[in-house]
Amino acid sequence: MAQTTWEKVQNVEEARPRKWGSERLKFIIGGFLILAAAGYLIISNTFAGAQYFMTVDELLHNPDYVGKSVRVSGAVIGDSIQYDTENLVIQFTMSNIPTNYTDLALALHESVNDPNAARIPVRVEGQVKPDLLQHEAQAILTGTLGADGVFHATELLLKCPTRFNEAAPDQATAAGPEV
């Protein structure tokens, strides 16, 4: 038979289970700080991205935007498009599109043909010339406005309403399937 022996514990503190109060408090504070930081990032990015893009007019009339990364939209003036195939540099001029319009194609047409519309030269480096870069296309650019007045774009997105006209649902079914 096995014998058991009992020993008296000399230190009473060693025999008691550890209290998790102080460690639990550390975890609660740490978790709260992580949630607060995540909440701050979500809210600040939501307000920063609330405006999808600004107009050329807004960009040119606010000197605070010089040197800061912004997204701007305008109409491409076709006669100004220049493309350097060796260095992959695209240059063109973009005119202001009014913020309130009902027909985008008409707004682009009027913007390009209005000599009083605000205009800005654009330079895009390291990108092949897209097929949609043409007269009266809507350009949405991300980049910075230089002190020289040239918008240096890092991202170029294009919309061409004359090429992508949407048919009404009843017109699409009447025309039949495309071959």
ZIBEL-V827302 format. One record per residue. N is the residue number from 1. RES is the residue in one small letter. SS is DSSP state (helix for helix, strand for strand, loop for the rest). OMEGA is omega in whole degrees, 0 to 359 (* if undefined). D_CENTER is the distance of its C-alpha to the mean C-alpha in Angstrom with 2 decimals. Layout:
n=N res=RES ss=SS omega=OMEGA d_center=D_CENTER
n=N res=RES ss=SS omega=OMEGA d_center=D_CENTER
This chain:
n=1 res=m ss=loop omega=181 d_center=78.48
n=2 res=a ss=loop omega=179 d_center=75.62
n=3 res=q ss=loop omega=176 d_center=76.08
n=4 res=t ss=loop omega=178 d_center=73.41
n=5 res=t ss=loop omega=179 d_center=73.56
n=6 res=w ss=loop omega=176 d_center=71.96
n=7 res=e ss=loop omega=179 d_center=70.77
n=8 res=k ss=loop omega=180 d_center=70.19
n=9 res=v ss=loop omega=182 d_center=66.80
n=10 res=q ss=loop omega=182 d_center=67.33
n=11 res=n ss=loop omega=183 d_center=63.99
n=12 res=v ss=helix omega=182 d_center=63.05
n=13 res=e ss=helix omega=180 d_center=59.38
n=14 res=e ss=helix omega=183 d_center=58.97
n=15 res=a ss=helix omega=181 d_center=60.27
n=16 res=r ss=loop omega=175 d_center=57.83
n=17 res=p ss=loop omega=181 d_center=54.48
n=18 res=r ss=loop omega=175 d_center=51.49
n=19 res=k ss=loop omega=182 d_center=49.67
n=20 res=w ss=loop omega=183 d_center=45.98
n=21 res=g ss=helix omega=183 d_center=45.24
n=22 res=s ss=helix omega=178 d_center=43.90
n=23 res=e ss=helix omega=178 d_center=41.86
n=24 res=r ss=helix omega=178 d_center=40.50
n=25 res=l ss=helix omega=177 d_center=39.50
n=26 res=k ss=helix omega=179 d_center=37.58
n=27 res=f ss=helix omega=180 d_center=35.65
n=28 res=i ss=helix omega=179 d_center=34.93
n=29 res=i ss=helix omega=178 d_center=33.70
n=30 res=g ss=helix omega=178 d_center=31.57
n=31 res=g ss=helix omega=178 d_center=30.04
n=32 res=f ss=helix omega=179 d_center=29.40
n=33 res=l ss=helix omega=178 d_center=27.64
n=34 res=i ss=helix omega=179 d_center=25.37
n=35 res=l ss=helix omega=179 d_center=24.54
n=36 res=a ss=helix omega=179 d_center=24.02
n=37 res=a ss=helix omega=179 d_center=21.57
n=38 res=a ss=helix omega=178 d_center=19.57
n=39 res=g ss=helix omega=178 d_center=19.73
n=40 res=y ss=helix omega=180 d_center=18.62
n=41 res=l ss=helix omega=180 d_center=15.47
n=42 res=i ss=helix omega=183 d_center=14.62
n=43 res=i ss=helix omega=181 d_center=15.49
n=44 res=s ss=helix omega=178 d_center=13.83
n=45 res=n ss=helix omega=178 d_center=10.35
n=46 res=t ss=helix omega=180 d_center=11.11
n=47 res=f ss=helix omega=179 d_center=12.18
n=48 res=a ss=helix omega=181 d_center=9.50
n=49 res=g ss=loop omega=182 d_center=6.84
n=50 res=a ss=loop omega=177 d_center=9.85
n=51 res=q ss=loop omega=184 d_center=9.31
n=52 res=y ss=loop omega=176 d_center=6.86
n=53 res=f ss=loop omega=177 d_center=8.17
n=54 res=m ss=strand omega=179 d_center=11.49
n=55 res=t ss=strand omega=177 d_center=14.56
n=56 res=v ss=helix omega=179 d_center=16.46
n=57 res=d ss=helix omega=179 d_center=19.13
n=58 res=e ss=helix omega=181 d_center=17.13
n=59 res=l ss=helix omega=184 d_center=15.86
n=60 res=l ss=helix omega=183 d_center=19.44
n=61 res=h ss=loop omega=179 d_center=21.19
n=62 res=n ss=loop omega=183 d_center=19.56
n=63 res=p ss=helix omega=179 d_center=20.67
n=64 res=d ss=helix omega=183 d_center=18.69
n=65 res=y ss=helix omega=181 d_center=15.56
n=66 res=v ss=strand omega=178 d_center=17.63
n=67 res=g ss=loop omega=180 d_center=16.58
n=68 res=k ss=loop omega=180 d_center=13.40
n=69 res=s ss=strand omega=180 d_center=9.89
n=70 res=v ss=strand omega=174 d_center=8.40
n=71 res=r ss=strand omega=185 d_center=6.90
n=72 res=v ss=strand omega=180 d_center=10.23
n=73 res=s ss=strand omega=178 d_center=12.12
n=74 res=g ss=strand omega=181 d_center=15.78
n=75 res=a ss=strand omega=181 d_center=18.73
n=76 res=v ss=strand omega=175 d_center=19.97
n=77 res=i ss=strand omega=189 d_center=23.57
n=78 res=g ss=strand omega=182 d_center=25.32
n=79 res=d ss=strand omega=185 d_center=28.16
n=80 res=s ss=strand omega=184 d_center=25.98
n=81 res=i ss=strand omega=175 d_center=24.40
n=82 res=q ss=strand omega=181 d_center=25.73
n=83 res=y ss=strand omega=177 d_center=25.17
n=84 res=d ss=strand omega=185 d_center=26.78
n=85 res=t ss=loop omega=181 d_center=27.47
n=86 res=e ss=loop omega=183 d_center=28.92
n=87 res=n ss=loop omega=182 d_center=26.12
n=88 res=l ss=loop omega=178 d_center=23.21
n=89 res=v ss=strand omega=177 d_center=22.15
n=90 res=i ss=strand omega=175 d_center=20.89
n=91 res=q ss=strand omega=176 d_center=21.59
n=92 res=f ss=strand omega=177 d_center=21.53
n=93 res=t ss=strand omega=183 d_center=21.52
n=94 res=m ss=strand omega=180 d_center=19.22
n=95 res=s ss=strand omega=182 d_center=20.59
n=96 res=n ss=loop omega=173 d_center=19.41
n=97 res=i ss=loop omega=178 d_center=19.02
n=98 res=p ss=loop omega=184 d_center=20.46
n=99 res=t ss=loop omega=181 d_center=18.45
n=100 res=n ss=loop omega=177 d_center=21.33
n=101 res=y ss=loop omega=178 d_center=22.53
n=102 res=t ss=loop omega=181 d_center=24.13
n=103 res=d ss=loop omega=183 d_center=24.13
n=104 res=l ss=helix omega=181 d_center=21.11
n=105 res=a ss=helix omega=179 d_center=23.47
n=106 res=l ss=helix omega=179 d_center=25.82
n=107 res=a ss=helix omega=178 d_center=23.24
n=108 res=l ss=helix omega=180 d_center=22.04
n=109 res=h ss=helix omega=181 d_center=25.74
n=110 res=e ss=helix omega=181 d_center=26.72
n=111 res=s ss=helix omega=182 d_center=23.93
n=112 res=v ss=helix omega=184 d_center=24.93
n=113 res=n ss=helix omega=179 d_center=28.61
n=114 res=d ss=loop omega=181 d_center=28.51
n=115 res=p ss=loop omega=180 d_center=29.75
n=116 res=n ss=loop omega=180 d_center=28.85
n=117 res=a ss=loop omega=177 d_center=25.11
n=118 res=a ss=loop omega=182 d_center=22.94
n=119 res=r ss=strand omega=180 d_center=22.03
n=120 res=i ss=strand omega=175 d_center=20.12
n=121 res=p ss=strand omega=184 d_center=20.78
n=122 res=v ss=strand omega=176 d_center=18.03
n=123 res=r ss=strand omega=178 d_center=18.54
n=124 res=v ss=strand omega=182 d_center=16.83
n=125 res=e ss=strand omega=174 d_center=18.66
n=126 res=g ss=loop omega=180 d_center=19.32
n=127 res=q ss=loop omega=176 d_center=18.33
n=128 res=v ss=loop omega=181 d_center=20.85
n=129 res=k ss=loop omega=179 d_center=21.09
n=130 res=p ss=loop omega=178 d_center=19.69
n=131 res=d ss=loop omega=183 d_center=22.29
n=132 res=l ss=loop omega=178 d_center=20.21
n=133 res=l ss=loop omega=183 d_center=20.05
n=134 res=q ss=loop omega=181 d_center=22.88
n=135 res=h ss=loop omega=177 d_center=24.28
n=136 res=e ss=loop omega=174 d_center=22.61
n=137 res=a ss=loop omega=175 d_center=19.49
n=138 res=q ss=strand omega=178 d_center=16.27
n=139 res=a ss=strand omega=173 d_center=13.81
n=140 res=i ss=strand omega=188 d_center=10.08
n=141 res=l ss=strand omega=171 d_center=9.47
n=142 res=t ss=strand omega=181 d_center=7.39
n=143 res=g ss=strand omega=182 d_center=10.25
n=144 res=t ss=strand omega=175 d_center=13.03
n=145 res=l ss=strand omega=181 d_center=15.89
n=146 res=g ss=loop omega=178 d_center=19.11
n=147 res=a ss=loop omega=178 d_center=22.30
n=148 res=d ss=loop omega=179 d_center=23.83
n=149 res=g ss=loop omega=179 d_center=21.71
n=150 res=v ss=loop omega=177 d_center=19.96
n=151 res=f ss=strand omega=181 d_center=16.20
n=152 res=h ss=strand omega=186 d_center=15.59
n=153 res=a ss=strand omega=174 d_center=12.69
n=154 res=t ss=strand omega=179 d_center=11.49
n=155 res=e ss=strand omega=182 d_center=9.65
n=156 res=l ss=strand omega=174 d_center=11.40
n=157 res=l ss=strand omega=184 d_center=11.11
n=158 res=l ss=strand omega=173 d_center=14.28
n=159 res=k ss=strand omega=179 d_center=16.02
n=160 res=c ss=loop omega=185 d_center=19.76
n=161 res=p ss=loop omega=180 d_center=21.44
n=162 res=t ss=loop omega=181 d_center=24.90
n=163 res=r ss=loop omega=184 d_center=24.49
n=164 res=f ss=loop omega=176 d_center=23.05
n=165 res=n ss=loop omega=180 d_center=25.28
n=166 res=e ss=loop omega=175 d_center=25.57
n=167 res=a ss=loop omega=176 d_center=29.16
n=168 res=a ss=loop omega=183 d_center=30.34
n=169 res=p ss=helix omega=180 d_center=31.53
n=170 res=d ss=helix omega=177 d_center=35.17
n=171 res=q ss=helix omega=182 d_center=34.78
n=172 res=a ss=helix omega=180 d_center=33.20
n=173 res=t ss=helix omega=180 d_center=36.15
n=174 res=a ss=helix omega=182 d_center=38.72
n=175 res=a ss=helix omega=180 d_center=37.59
n=176 res=g ss=loop omega=181 d_center=38.03
n=177 res=p ss=loop omega=177 d_center=36.24
n=178 res=e ss=loop omega=179 d_center=35.02
n=179 res=v ss=loop omega=* d_center=36.94
